[in-house]
Amino acid sequence: MIELDAIKTELGKLIEPLSEVKESLDLENKSRKVVELERQMEENDFWTDADKANAKVRELKAIKDSIETYQKLETQKDDIYALMEMAEEENDESLISDIQAEMADFTKTLDKLRLETLLSDEYDANNAILRLNAGAGGTESCDWCSMLYRMYTRWAEKHGFSVELLDMLDGDEAGIKSVAFQVNGLNAYGYLKGERGVHRLVRISPFNAQGKRQTSFVSLDVMPELSLDVELDIDEKDLRIDTYRSSGAGGQHINKTSSAIRITHIPTGVVVQCQNERSQFQNKDKAMQMLKSKLMMLKKEANAEKLSDIRGDVTQIGWGNQIRSYVLQPYTLVTDKRSGEKNSDVEGVLDGDLDSMIIAYLKWKSLGGAEVGGDDDE
């Protein structure tokens, strides 16, 4: 049967990736870690520090989930081979649909686990804080900023993550000038950290009566959410704290009180702001959390030559600095400048189908990150 031959070939190509996942998971060490964490949870003072205890519980669940997922894949692989053998022996074509369904599930689960094995950096498991800023170009860039905000929220929804709006500044005519939001979920930062940079859109402008092709740029900064008790020496004298009236959605109360907070770290020029919470104190706490996250990441980068990073910018929001291009005219193609990954389904990507780009970036990064380039449409 031709269908079975195709499935055999497809499954055969996945055996090596499955072996690579097994090696990356280091199952023996993971099993030892499970025993160690379970022993700690049995100690009488385990819940004395609730935050640390909950972190260990989440860590244990994540480790167990990855072990169980790999074991499921091994079982599923054997089941698919058994079903194919049965179909051939009995010449039963009715089994093909079942085999195809098993293969689809096997491939999807393997891709997800392969992605998780690439997330091993210190803050990868944390929630992610994202900030989009429209570049030069007025309404065009603001509209592109709103499109990217929708893209990331759609991606989060598809992965079962929640999105928390922190701050938003609407465009003068349409779209968004800037927006800060938090994506909550296991490994959110690990998945999204590679999205940091300038994103470029090429399309026929809906705001240009002459129907000319327009290029727009938006920058994205991505930080891990860090708890307020993270040890980071910040001198109060180095901070300028401003309050202002919230301008975003939130009803009558939020627009009548100066509850929004903007904090400037004077030595570095890093600026963070939050207007989402109802009270000024809550907004200040969240803004301080964002500031700590930004300063911690700058400290990790430890590269004083990157002045744009030190000032809190991603890079100049314009031509030649983009990490990814989204071309809608004269053809449709999304291209990542770093990994070289391409996807012709631009509408799908803009609707949140970002996994191919994210996986390609993580693989590229794990191999040393030599820039591919050559993606620009003139």
Secondary structure by P-SEA (a helix, b strand, c coil): caaaaaaaaaaaaaaaaaaaaaaaaaaaaaaaaaaaaaaaaacccccccaaaaaaaaaaaaaaaaaaaaaaaaaaaaaaaaaaaaaaaaaccccaaaaaaaaaaaaaaaaaaaaaaaacccccccbbbbbbbbbcccaaaaaaaaaaaaaaaaaaaaaacbbbbbcbbbbcccccccbbbbbbbcccccccccccccbbbbbccccccccccbbbbbbbbbbbcccccccbbbbbcccbbbbbbcccccccaaaaacccbbbbbcccccbbbbbcccccaaaaaaaaaaaaaaaaaaaaaaccccccccccccccccccccccbbbbcccccccccccccccccaaaaaaacccaaaaaaaaaaaaaccccccccccc
